[in-house]
Amino acid sequence: MSDDPYEYDDMFIDLMLFGGKVCSHCGRTLPANTERFNRDHTEPDGLTVTCRQCRAASARQRYYTPAGEVRRARRRALRIARREAKENAT
């Protein structure tokens, strides 16, 4: 950054333009826009209550749990069964 006292970062400018929203998971105040929060039509402001980073982290964690492994195995088996059914049909 330069010594210019009027140089602001993008986060500050977005906060000024869109207003802030607090993530219910991490507690950070972020700009209330679709760059930081996913869309959710059920919420009054149209954005999810957790930020994109927290949602991605929880999805990653859920994916690597034993239940996620079972889910992946079922999807894989279903994909193979569909492929075999398509090959048998032709």
VMD Tcl script that draws the C-alpha trace (Angstrom):
set ca {
  {0.00 0.00 0.00}
  {1.09 3.50 -0.63}
  {1.10 6.36 1.84}
  {-2.13 7.76 0.40}
  {-4.53 8.24 3.35}
  {-7.52 7.83 1.01}
  {-6.56 4.41 -0.31}
  {-9.00 1.77 0.90}
  {-9.09 -1.96 0.39}
  {-11.92 -3.71 -1.46}
  {-13.45 -5.11 1.73}
  {-13.89 -1.64 3.24}
  {-15.42 -0.28 0.04}
  {-17.83 -3.25 -0.21}
  {-18.85 -2.76 3.43}
  {-19.63 0.87 2.72}
  {-21.60 0.05 -0.43}
  {-23.55 -3.04 0.62}
  {-23.58 -2.81 4.39}
  {-22.34 -5.52 6.70}
  {-23.67 -8.93 7.62}
  {-22.36 -11.12 10.44}
  {-21.67 -14.76 9.64}
  {-23.46 -16.94 12.19}
  {-20.66 -19.51 12.11}
  {-17.40 -17.54 12.33}
  {-18.78 -14.22 13.62}
  {-16.95 -12.06 11.07}
  {-18.65 -9.00 9.64}
  {-18.51 -9.21 5.87}
  {-20.07 -7.22 3.03}
  {-23.66 -8.32 2.45}
  {-23.26 -9.29 -1.19}
  {-23.24 -12.48 -3.25}
  {-19.46 -12.47 -3.40}
  {-19.28 -13.28 0.33}
  {-22.65 -15.00 0.98}
  {-24.69 -17.48 -1.07}
  {-28.22 -16.64 -2.13}
  {-31.16 -17.85 -0.06}
  {-34.62 -16.71 -1.08}
  {-36.08 -17.69 2.31}
  {-34.02 -15.07 4.17}
  {-35.28 -11.47 4.33}
  {-32.11 -10.07 2.78}
  {-31.83 -12.91 0.25}
  {-28.48 -14.16 1.56}
  {-27.50 -17.18 3.67}
  {-26.70 -16.74 7.36}
  {-23.23 -18.28 6.97}
  {-20.49 -16.96 4.70}
  {-19.23 -18.86 1.65}
  {-15.96 -19.82 3.37}
  {-17.72 -21.37 6.37}
  {-20.22 -23.21 4.15}
  {-17.37 -24.60 2.03}
  {-15.44 -25.69 5.13}
  {-18.46 -27.47 6.63}
  {-19.23 -29.13 3.28}
  {-15.61 -30.33 3.06}
  {-15.79 -31.68 6.59}
  {-19.13 -33.40 5.90}
  {-17.76 -34.91 2.69}
  {-14.89 -36.64 4.48}
  {-16.92 -38.12 7.34}
  {-17.87 -41.81 7.28}
  {-21.43 -40.87 6.25}
  {-19.97 -38.93 3.33}
  {-17.92 -41.95 2.30}
  {-21.06 -44.11 2.32}
  {-22.85 -41.49 0.22}
  {-19.99 -41.43 -2.31}
  {-19.99 -45.25 -2.52}
  {-23.75 -45.28 -3.20}
  {-23.39 -42.64 -5.91}
  {-20.54 -44.58 -7.48}
  {-22.59 -47.82 -7.46}
  {-25.60 -46.02 -8.94}
  {-23.44 -44.49 -11.67}
  {-22.03 -47.92 -12.56}
  {-25.52 -49.50 -12.55}
  {-26.85 -46.79 -14.87}
  {-23.90 -47.23 -17.22}
  {-24.42 -51.00 -17.30}
  {-28.18 -50.61 -17.89}
  {-27.50 -48.23 -20.76}
  {-25.00 -50.66 -22.30}
  {-27.45 -53.58 -21.96}
  {-30.26 -51.55 -23.53}
  {-28.30 -50.93 -26.71}
}
mol new
graphics top color blue
foreach p $ca { graphics top sphere $p radius 0.5 }
foreach p [lrange $ca 0 end-1] q [lrange $ca 1 end] { graphics top cylinder $p $q radius 0.2 }
display resetview
